[in-house]
Amino acid sequence: MPDISSKEFTVRFSDCDYTSRAKLSTLFRFMEECAVASAEENGYGLRNLFKMGYTLLLSRQKLRISHTPVQGESLRVDTWIKSVEGKVAWMDFSFVDSRGNAIAQATTSWLLVSLKQMKAVDFSESPIPFSIVEGREALSERIDILMPGEAPCIAYAREARYSDLDLNMHVNNCKYVEWCMDVFSLDELKGRQIRSVQMNYLSQIPFGAKVNIIRFKDTHHHSLIMGVAANNPEAVYFQARIGFGS
């Protein structure tokens, strides 16, 4: 069975924003599709795990971008599990263009959830072994919980609807990225290259949930965004930090 999985993509018209570059959510979708393909190839696909009483949940992601692909551009995404530490598996991703140049790297953390206990369990309990590719990593840093910033304000409100859900019946991780990008005006984005994105998924957002998208005061190069329950400001669904180039 392959330990490193690869998937090729071509950036389509529908993948792009108004600048003809791939939307940020497109890059996250490429990672999602590659992760699903890798799971199937390595024996721990969603249906297979379900039958054994488990599922995998994405908990955090961090992406660094040196080049955002444009419409018509082809690229390859490689993915592998670089380590398993108790209840967390770390899966890395590498984006490579058609000339073999590295254009983006990402690291992600995953939880193994017991459907019987409805909680994360140690990966040693997995009925399927997870192969680790030792000595190879795309990003070395870990992904920490983000602390609230200064001057929080409600940028806008959302309600989870049909188009936001995936087959797990909660908001898909790529949709969170779109919700975050909708915080910015076009004037804010003009001439600014997104260089990094961190997403922390703290609680699943089900159908019908009302979410306030909170934006904090920007630092010099970063924007901090959080999604909180509209009826309970203490309940944080997700955190995001988006970094811009100078």
ChimeraX commands (.cxc) that place a marker at each C-alpha (Angstrom):
marker #1 position 0.00,0.00,0.00 radius 0.5
marker #1 position 1.32,3.49,-0.78 radius 0.5
marker #1 position 2.33,5.64,2.16 radius 0.5
marker #1 position 2.61,8.81,0.08 radius 0.5
marker #1 position -0.44,9.59,-2.04 radius 0.5
marker #1 position -0.54,12.02,-4.95 radius 0.5
marker #1 position -3.38,13.63,-6.86 radius 0.5
marker #1 position -3.22,15.94,-9.85 radius 0.5
marker #1 position -5.45,18.95,-10.38 radius 0.5
marker #1 position -6.06,21.62,-12.98 radius 0.5
marker #1 position -7.41,24.96,-11.76 radius 0.5
marker #1 position -10.78,25.46,-13.45 radius 0.5
marker #1 position -12.76,28.62,-14.11 radius 0.5
marker #1 position -15.10,27.79,-11.22 radius 0.5
marker #1 position -12.13,27.38,-8.87 radius 0.5
marker #1 position -11.01,30.99,-9.31 radius 0.5
marker #1 position -11.83,34.36,-7.84 radius 0.5
marker #1 position -12.15,37.63,-9.74 radius 0.5
marker #1 position -8.34,37.82,-10.20 radius 0.5
marker #1 position -8.24,34.48,-12.09 radius 0.5
marker #1 position -6.30,32.93,-9.20 radius 0.5
marker #1 position -7.48,29.88,-7.29 radius 0.5
marker #1 position -9.68,30.75,-4.35 radius 0.5
marker #1 position -8.23,29.97,-0.96 radius 0.5
marker #1 position -11.03,27.45,-0.44 radius 0.5
marker #1 position -9.97,25.72,-3.67 radius 0.5
marker #1 position -6.54,24.94,-2.21 radius 0.5
marker #1 position -8.20,23.51,0.90 radius 0.5
marker #1 position -10.53,21.46,-1.31 radius 0.5
marker #1 position -7.52,20.04,-3.15 radius 0.5
marker #1 position -6.09,18.96,0.21 radius 0.5
marker #1 position -9.42,17.45,1.24 radius 0.5
marker #1 position -9.70,15.44,-1.97 radius 0.5
marker #1 position -6.11,14.26,-1.66 radius 0.5
marker #1 position -6.66,13.23,1.98 radius 0.5
marker #1 position -9.78,11.24,1.01 radius 0.5
marker #1 position -7.89,9.50,-1.81 radius 0.5
marker #1 position -4.98,8.73,0.53 radius 0.5
marker #1 position -7.31,7.23,3.13 radius 0.5
marker #1 position -8.89,4.97,0.51 radius 0.5
marker #1 position -5.51,3.90,-0.87 radius 0.5
marker #1 position -4.13,3.11,2.57 radius 0.5
marker #1 position -7.15,1.17,3.85 radius 0.5
marker #1 position -8.72,3.66,6.26 radius 0.5
marker #1 position -11.33,5.21,3.99 radius 0.5
marker #1 position -14.45,6.68,5.58 radius 0.5
marker #1 position -16.80,3.78,4.79 radius 0.5
marker #1 position -14.26,1.21,5.93 radius 0.5
marker #1 position -13.68,2.98,9.25 radius 0.5
marker #1 position -17.42,3.48,9.74 radius 0.5
marker #1 position -17.99,-0.25,9.49 radius 0.5
marker #1 position -15.47,-0.72,12.30 radius 0.5
marker #1 position -17.04,1.95,14.50 radius 0.5
marker #1 position -14.64,4.84,13.90 radius 0.5
marker #1 position -14.23,7.98,11.88 radius 0.5
marker #1 position -11.53,10.59,11.31 radius 0.5
marker #1 position -12.08,14.27,12.07 radius 0.5
marker #1 position -9.93,17.12,10.84 radius 0.5
marker #1 position -9.15,19.38,13.79 radius 0.5
marker #1 position -6.55,21.92,12.59 radius 0.5
marker #1 position -4.84,23.04,9.40 radius 0.5
marker #1 position -2.00,25.37,8.52 radius 0.5
marker #1 position -1.11,26.30,4.94 radius 0.5
marker #1 position 1.80,28.39,3.66 radius 0.5
marker #1 position 1.63,29.69,0.10 radius 0.5
marker #1 position 4.48,30.97,-2.06 radius 0.5
marker #1 position 2.49,30.97,-5.32 radius 0.5
marker #1 position -1.28,30.91,-5.86 radius 0.5
marker #1 position -2.06,28.98,-9.06 radius 0.5
marker #1 position -4.09,30.62,-11.81 radius 0.5
marker #1 position -6.83,29.40,-14.12 radius 0.5
marker #1 position -5.61,26.59,-16.35 radius 0.5
marker #1 position -2.55,25.86,-14.24 radius 0.5
marker #1 position -1.85,22.22,-13.38 radius 0.5
marker #1 position -0.38,21.01,-10.12 radius 0.5
marker #1 position 0.16,17.93,-7.98 radius 0.5
marker #1 position -0.63,17.52,-4.31 radius 0.5
marker #1 position 1.28,14.92,-2.27 radius 0.5
marker #1 position 0.18,13.85,1.19 radius 0.5
marker #1 position 1.44,11.52,3.92 radius 0.5
marker #1 position 1.18,10.89,7.66 radius 0.5
marker #1 position 4.36,12.18,9.27 radius 0.5
marker #1 position 3.63,11.21,12.89 radius 0.5
marker #1 position 1.06,9.85,15.30 radius 0.5
marker #1 position 1.12,11.20,18.84 radius 0.5
marker #1 position -1.48,9.67,21.13 radius 0.5
marker #1 position -4.86,10.98,19.97 radius 0.5
marker #1 position -3.47,13.11,17.13 radius 0.5
marker #1 position -2.22,12.11,13.69 radius 0.5
marker #1 position -0.26,14.71,11.71 radius 0.5
marker #1 position -0.74,14.66,7.94 radius 0.5
marker #1 position 1.34,16.92,5.71 radius 0.5
marker #1 position 0.75,18.18,2.17 radius 0.5
marker #1 position 3.03,19.48,-0.55 radius 0.5
marker #1 position 1.82,21.41,-3.61 radius 0.5
marker #1 position 4.06,21.16,-6.68 radius 0.5
marker #1 position 3.53,22.91,-10.03 radius 0.5
marker #1 position 3.95,21.29,-13.46 radius 0.5
marker #1 position 7.65,22.26,-13.52 radius 0.5
marker #1 position 8.33,20.56,-10.20 radius 0.5
marker #1 position 8.47,23.75,-8.13 radius 0.5
marker #1 position 7.08,23.71,-4.60 radius 0.5
marker #1 position 4.33,26.34,-4.39 radius 0.5
marker #1 position 2.65,25.57,-1.03 radius 0.5
marker #1 position 3.01,23.38,2.03 radius 0.5
marker #1 position 0.59,22.40,4.77 radius 0.5
marker #1 position 0.34,20.44,7.98 radius 0.5
marker #1 position -2.93,19.15,9.44 radius 0.5
marker #1 position -4.01,17.33,12.59 radius 0.5
marker #1 position -6.62,14.57,12.70 radius 0.5
marker #1 position -8.52,12.84,15.49 radius 0.5
marker #1 position -9.67,9.22,15.56 radius 0.5
marker #1 position -13.22,9.24,16.94 radius 0.5
marker #1 position -14.98,6.21,18.36 radius 0.5
marker #1 position -18.61,6.23,17.17 radius 0.5
marker #1 position -19.57,4.15,20.20 radius 0.5
marker #1 position -17.99,6.50,22.74 radius 0.5
marker #1 position -18.45,9.62,20.58 radius 0.5
marker #1 position -15.05,10.94,21.59 radius 0.5
marker #1 position -11.48,10.99,20.35 radius 0.5
marker #1 position -9.44,7.92,21.27 radius 0.5
marker #1 position -5.78,6.99,21.10 radius 0.5
marker #1 position -4.64,5.90,17.65 radius 0.5
marker #1 position -3.33,2.69,19.23 radius 0.5
marker #1 position -7.01,1.62,19.35 radius 0.5
marker #1 position -7.41,1.88,15.59 radius 0.5
marker #1 position -8.43,-1.40,13.94 radius 0.5
marker #1 position -6.35,-0.34,10.92 radius 0.5
marker #1 position -2.66,0.56,11.20 radius 0.5
marker #1 position -1.69,4.03,10.03 radius 0.5
marker #1 position 1.57,3.99,8.09 radius 0.5
marker #1 position 3.99,6.77,8.97 radius 0.5
marker #1 position 6.51,8.31,6.59 radius 0.5
marker #1 position 9.37,9.16,8.91 radius 0.5
marker #1 position 11.80,11.97,8.23 radius 0.5
marker #1 position 9.62,13.86,5.76 radius 0.5
marker #1 position 7.58,16.92,6.64 radius 0.5
marker #1 position 6.16,19.86,4.72 radius 0.5
marker #1 position 5.80,22.21,7.70 radius 0.5
marker #1 position 7.65,21.68,10.96 radius 0.5
marker #1 position 5.53,23.86,13.23 radius 0.5
marker #1 position 2.58,22.69,15.27 radius 0.5
marker #1 position -0.78,24.48,15.33 radius 0.5
marker #1 position -1.69,26.24,18.56 radius 0.5
marker #1 position -5.00,27.52,19.88 radius 0.5
marker #1 position -5.43,31.20,18.98 radius 0.5
marker #1 position -6.07,33.80,21.65 radius 0.5
marker #1 position -8.72,36.51,21.04 radius 0.5
marker #1 position -7.34,39.80,19.75 radius 0.5
marker #1 position -8.29,43.40,20.33 radius 0.5
marker #1 position -11.46,45.25,19.37 radius 0.5
marker #1 position -13.72,42.34,18.37 radius 0.5
marker #1 position -16.68,43.16,16.15 radius 0.5
marker #1 position -19.30,41.15,14.29 radius 0.5
marker #1 position -18.34,41.29,10.62 radius 0.5
marker #1 position -21.56,39.53,9.59 radius 0.5
marker #1 position -23.81,36.61,10.58 radius 0.5
marker #1 position -24.27,33.24,8.88 radius 0.5
marker #1 position -26.68,30.35,9.18 radius 0.5
marker #1 position -25.53,26.86,8.17 radius 0.5
marker #1 position -27.59,25.79,5.17 radius 0.5
marker #1 position -27.74,22.90,2.69 radius 0.5
marker #1 position -24.88,24.14,0.50 radius 0.5
marker #1 position -22.54,24.33,3.51 radius 0.5
marker #1 position -22.85,20.70,4.63 radius 0.5
marker #1 position -20.81,17.64,3.75 radius 0.5
marker #1 position -21.68,13.97,4.19 radius 0.5
marker #1 position -20.88,14.18,7.90 radius 0.5
marker #1 position -23.90,16.51,8.22 radius 0.5
marker #1 position -21.93,19.53,9.42 radius 0.5
marker #1 position -20.29,22.50,7.74 radius 0.5
marker #1 position -17.44,21.38,5.49 radius 0.5
marker #1 position -13.96,22.63,6.36 radius 0.5
marker #1 position -13.61,24.44,3.00 radius 0.5
marker #1 position -16.76,26.44,3.73 radius 0.5
marker #1 position -15.20,27.84,6.89 radius 0.5
marker #1 position -12.43,29.27,4.69 radius 0.5
marker #1 position -15.00,30.91,2.42 radius 0.5
marker #1 position -16.80,32.40,5.42 radius 0.5
marker #1 position -13.51,33.90,6.59 radius 0.5
marker #1 position -12.65,35.37,3.20 radius 0.5
marker #1 position -16.07,37.03,3.04 radius 0.5
marker #1 position -14.97,39.23,5.94 radius 0.5
marker #1 position -12.70,41.25,3.63 radius 0.5
marker #1 position -13.67,43.98,1.20 radius 0.5
marker #1 position -12.23,43.87,-2.30 radius 0.5
marker #1 position -10.23,47.00,-1.54 radius 0.5
marker #1 position -8.55,45.22,1.37 radius 0.5
marker #1 position -7.56,42.31,-0.86 radius 0.5
marker #1 position -6.25,44.33,-3.81 radius 0.5
marker #1 position -2.51,44.04,-4.09 radius 0.5
marker #1 position -2.23,41.77,-1.04 radius 0.5
marker #1 position -0.99,38.22,-1.47 radius 0.5
marker #1 position -2.23,35.69,1.08 radius 0.5
marker #1 position 0.83,33.89,2.43 radius 0.5
marker #1 position -0.52,31.73,5.24 radius 0.5
marker #1 position -3.76,30.40,6.69 radius 0.5
marker #1 position -4.40,28.65,9.97 radius 0.5
marker #1 position -7.77,27.05,10.68 radius 0.5
marker #1 position -8.72,25.54,14.06 radius 0.5
marker #1 position -11.99,23.58,14.12 radius 0.5
marker #1 position -13.20,23.52,17.71 radius 0.5
marker #1 position -16.81,22.39,17.38 radius 0.5
marker #1 position -18.94,21.08,14.52 radius 0.5
marker #1 position -21.53,23.43,13.04 radius 0.5
marker #1 position -24.77,21.57,12.28 radius 0.5
marker #1 position -27.54,22.50,9.86 radius 0.5
marker #1 position -29.48,25.56,10.98 radius 0.5
marker #1 position -26.86,26.81,13.45 radius 0.5
marker #1 position -26.56,30.60,13.53 radius 0.5
marker #1 position -22.98,31.84,13.63 radius 0.5
marker #1 position -21.53,35.29,14.19 radius 0.5
marker #1 position -18.30,35.85,12.28 radius 0.5
marker #1 position -16.08,37.90,14.57 radius 0.5
marker #1 position -13.16,39.93,13.26 radius 0.5
marker #1 position -10.52,41.32,15.57 radius 0.5
marker #1 position -8.24,44.29,15.01 radius 0.5
marker #1 position -5.60,43.39,12.43 radius 0.5
marker #1 position -1.94,43.17,13.33 radius 0.5
marker #1 position 0.63,44.32,10.77 radius 0.5
marker #1 position 0.44,41.18,8.63 radius 0.5
marker #1 position -2.38,39.06,10.08 radius 0.5
marker #1 position -6.16,39.03,10.39 radius 0.5
marker #1 position -7.77,37.04,13.21 radius 0.5
marker #1 position -11.29,35.72,12.66 radius 0.5
marker #1 position -13.51,33.50,14.79 radius 0.5
marker #1 position -16.93,31.95,14.39 radius 0.5
marker #1 position -19.05,31.90,17.54 radius 0.5
marker #1 position -22.57,30.72,18.30 radius 0.5
marker #1 position -25.02,33.61,17.88 radius 0.5
marker #1 position -26.89,32.56,21.04 radius 0.5
marker #1 position -23.76,31.96,23.14 radius 0.5
marker #1 position -20.67,34.14,22.59 radius 0.5
marker #1 position -18.62,31.75,24.73 radius 0.5
marker #1 position -19.15,28.88,22.27 radius 0.5
marker #1 position -16.43,29.17,19.62 radius 0.5
marker #1 position -16.91,27.01,16.54 radius 0.5
marker #1 position -13.68,27.89,14.72 radius 0.5
marker #1 position -10.62,30.13,14.73 radius 0.5
marker #1 position -8.68,31.45,11.75 radius 0.5
marker #1 position -5.56,33.51,11.22 radius 0.5
marker #1 position -4.83,34.76,7.71 radius 0.5
marker #1 position -1.39,36.12,6.92 radius 0.5
marker #1 position -0.64,38.58,4.14 radius 0.5
marker #1 position 2.62,39.33,2.37 radius 0.5
marker #1 position 4.14,42.76,2.71 radius 0.5
marker link #1:1,2 radius 0.2
marker link #1:2,3 radius 0.2
marker link #1:3,4 radius 0.2
marker link #1:4,5 radius 0.2
marker link #1:5,6 radius 0.2
marker link #1:6,7 radius 0.2
marker link #1:7,8 radius 0.2
marker link #1:8,9 radius 0.2
marker link #1:9,10 radius 0.2
marker link #1:10,11 radius 0.2
marker link #1:11,12 radius 0.2
marker link #1:12,13 radius 0.2
marker link #1:13,14 radius 0.2
marker link #1:14,15 radius 0.2
marker link #1:15,16 radius 0.2
marker link #1:16,17 radius 0.2
marker link #1:17,18 radius 0.2
marker link #1:18,19 radius 0.2
marker link #1:19,20 radius 0.2
marker link #1:20,21 radius 0.2
marker link #1:21,22 radius 0.2
marker link #1:22,23 radius 0.2
marker link #1:23,24 radius 0.2
marker link #1:24,25 radius 0.2
marker link #1:25,26 radius 0.2
marker link #1:26,27 radius 0.2
marker link #1:27,28 radius 0.2
marker link #1:28,29 radius 0.2
marker link #1:29,30 radius 0.2
marker link #1:30,31 radius 0.2
marker link #1:31,32 radius 0.2
marker link #1:32,33 radius 0.2
marker link #1:33,34 radius 0.2
marker link #1:34,35 radius 0.2
marker link #1:35,36 radius 0.2
marker link #1:36,37 radius 0.2
marker link #1:37,38 radius 0.2
marker link #1:38,39 radius 0.2
marker link #1:39,40 radius 0.2
marker link #1:40,41 radius 0.2
marker link #1:41,42 radius 0.2
marker link #1:42,43 radius 0.2
marker link #1:43,44 radius 0.2
marker link #1:44,45 radius 0.2
marker link #1:45,46 radius 0.2
marker link #1:46,47 radius 0.2
marker link #1:47,48 radius 0.2
marker link #1:48,49 radius 0.2
marker link #1:49,50 radius 0.2
marker link #1:50,51 radius 0.2
marker link #1:51,52 radius 0.2
marker link #1:52,53 radius 0.2
marker link #1:53,54 radius 0.2
marker link #1:54,55 radius 0.2
marker link #1:55,56 radius 0.2
marker link #1:56,57 radius 0.2
marker link #1:57,58 radius 0.2
marker link #1:58,59 radius 0.2
marker link #1:59,60 radius 0.2
marker link #1:60,61 radius 0.2
marker link #1:61,62 radius 0.2
marker link #1:62,63 radius 0.2
marker link #1:63,64 radius 0.2
marker link #1:64,65 radius 0.2
marker link #1:65,66 radius 0.2
marker link #1:66,67 radius 0.2
marker link #1:67,68 radius 0.2
marker link #1:68,69 radius 0.2
marker link #1:69,70 radius 0.2
marker link #1:70,71 radius 0.2
marker link #1:71,72 radius 0.2
marker link #1:72,73 radius 0.2
marker link #1:73,74 radius 0.2
marker link #1:74,75 radius 0.2
marker link #1:75,76 radius 0.2
marker link #1:76,77 radius 0.2
marker link #1:77,78 radius 0.2
marker link #1:78,79 radius 0.2
marker link #1:79,80 radius 0.2
marker link #1:80,81 radius 0.2
marker link #1:81,82 radius 0.2
marker link #1:82,83 radius 0.2
marker link #1:83,84 radius 0.2
marker link #1:84,85 radius 0.2
marker link #1:85,86 radius 0.2
marker link #1:86,87 radius 0.2
marker link #1:87,88 radius 0.2
marker link #1:88,89 radius 0.2
marker link #1:89,90 radius 0.2
marker link #1:90,91 radius 0.2
marker link #1:91,92 radius 0.2
marker link #1:92,93 radius 0.2
marker link #1:93,94 radius 0.2
marker link #1:94,95 radius 0.2
marker link #1:95,96 radius 0.2
marker link #1:96,97 radius 0.2
marker link #1:97,98 radius 0.2
marker link #1:98,99 radius 0.2
marker link #1:99,100 radius 0.2
marker link #1:100,101 radius 0.2
marker link #1:101,102 radius 0.2
marker link #1:102,103 radius 0.2
marker link #1:103,104 radius 0.2
marker link #1:104,105 radius 0.2
marker link #1:105,106 radius 0.2
marker link #1:106,107 radius 0.2
marker link #1:107,108 radius 0.2
marker link #1:108,109 radius 0.2
marker link #1:109,110 radius 0.2
marker link #1:110,111 radius 0.2
marker link #1:111,112 radius 0.2
marker link #1:112,113 radius 0.2
marker link #1:113,114 radius 0.2
marker link #1:114,115 radius 0.2
marker link #1:115,116 radius 0.2
marker link #1:116,117 radius 0.2
marker link #1:117,118 radius 0.2
marker link #1:118,119 radius 0.2
marker link #1:119,120 radius 0.2
marker link #1:120,121 radius 0.2
marker link #1:121,122 radius 0.2
marker link #1:122,123 radius 0.2
marker link #1:123,124 radius 0.2
marker link #1:124,125 radius 0.2
marker link #1:125,126 radius 0.2
marker link #1:126,127 radius 0.2
marker link #1:127,128 radius 0.2
marker link #1:128,129 radius 0.2
marker link #1:129,130 radius 0.2
marker link #1:130,131 radius 0.2
marker link #1:131,132 radius 0.2
marker link #1:132,133 radius 0.2
marker link #1:133,134 radius 0.2
marker link #1:134,135 radius 0.2
marker link #1:135,136 radius 0.2
marker link #1:136,137 radius 0.2
marker link #1:137,138 radius 0.2
marker link #1:138,139 radius 0.2
marker link #1:139,140 radius 0.2
marker link #1:140,141 radius 0.2
marker link #1:141,142 radius 0.2
marker link #1:142,143 radius 0.2
marker link #1:143,144 radius 0.2
marker link #1:144,145 radius 0.2
marker link #1:145,146 radius 0.2
marker link #1:146,147 radius 0.2
marker link #1:147,148 radius 0.2
marker link #1:148,149 radius 0.2
marker link #1:149,150 radius 0.2
marker link #1:150,151 radius 0.2
marker link #1:151,152 radius 0.2
marker link #1:152,153 radius 0.2
marker link #1:153,154 radius 0.2
marker link #1:154,155 radius 0.2
marker link #1:155,156 radius 0.2
marker link #1:156,157 radius 0.2
marker link #1:157,158 radius 0.2
marker link #1:158,159 radius 0.2
marker link #1:159,160 radius 0.2
marker link #1:160,161 radius 0.2
marker link #1:161,162 radius 0.2
marker link #1:162,163 radius 0.2
marker link #1:163,164 radius 0.2
marker link #1:164,165 radius 0.2
marker link #1:165,166 radius 0.2
marker link #1:166,167 radius 0.2
marker link #1:167,168 radius 0.2
marker link #1:168,169 radius 0.2
marker link #1:169,170 radius 0.2
marker link #1:170,171 radius 0.2
marker link #1:171,172 radius 0.2
marker link #1:172,173 radius 0.2
marker link #1:173,174 radius 0.2
marker link #1:174,175 radius 0.2
marker link #1:175,176 radius 0.2
marker link #1:176,177 radius 0.2
marker link #1:177,178 radius 0.2
marker link #1:178,179 radius 0.2
marker link #1:179,180 radius 0.2
marker link #1:180,181 radius 0.2
marker link #1:181,182 radius 0.2
marker link #1:182,183 radius 0.2
marker link #1:183,184 radius 0.2
marker link #1:184,185 radius 0.2
marker link #1:185,186 radius 0.2
marker link #1:186,187 radius 0.2
marker link #1:187,188 radius 0.2
marker link #1:188,189 radius 0.2
marker link #1:189,190 radius 0.2
marker link #1:190,191 radius 0.2
marker link #1:191,192 radius 0.2
marker link #1:192,193 radius 0.2
marker link #1:193,194 radius 0.2
marker link #1:194,195 radius 0.2
marker link #1:195,196 radius 0.2
marker link #1:196,197 radius 0.2
marker link #1:197,198 radius 0.2
marker link #1:198,199 radius 0.2
marker link #1:199,200 radius 0.2
marker link #1:200,201 radius 0.2
marker link #1:201,202 radius 0.2
marker link #1:202,203 radius 0.2
marker link #1:203,204 radius 0.2
marker link #1:204,205 radius 0.2
marker link #1:205,206 radius 0.2
marker link #1:206,207 radius 0.2
marker link #1:207,208 radius 0.2
marker link #1:208,209 radius 0.2
marker link #1:209,210 radius 0.2
marker link #1:210,211 radius 0.2
marker link #1:211,212 radius 0.2
marker link #1:212,213 radius 0.2
marker link #1:213,214 radius 0.2
marker link #1:214,215 radius 0.2
marker link #1:215,216 radius 0.2
marker link #1:216,217 radius 0.2
marker link #1:217,218 radius 0.2
marker link #1:218,219 radius 0.2
marker link #1:219,220 radius 0.2
marker link #1:220,221 radius 0.2
marker link #1:221,222 radius 0.2
marker link #1:222,223 radius 0.2
marker link #1:223,224 radius 0.2
marker link #1:224,225 radius 0.2
marker link #1:225,226 radius 0.2
marker link #1:226,227 radius 0.2
marker link #1:227,228 radius 0.2
marker link #1:228,229 radius 0.2
marker link #1:229,230 radius 0.2
marker link #1:230,231 radius 0.2
marker link #1:231,232 radius 0.2
marker link #1:232,233 radius 0.2
marker link #1:233,234 radius 0.2
marker link #1:234,235 radius 0.2
marker link #1:235,236 radius 0.2
marker link #1:236,237 radius 0.2
marker link #1:237,238 radius 0.2
marker link #1:238,239 radius 0.2
marker link #1:239,240 radius 0.2
marker link #1:240,241 radius 0.2
marker link #1:241,242 radius 0.2
marker link #1:242,243 radius 0.2
marker link #1:243,244 radius 0.2
marker link #1:244,245 radius 0.2
marker link #1:245,246 radius 0.2
view
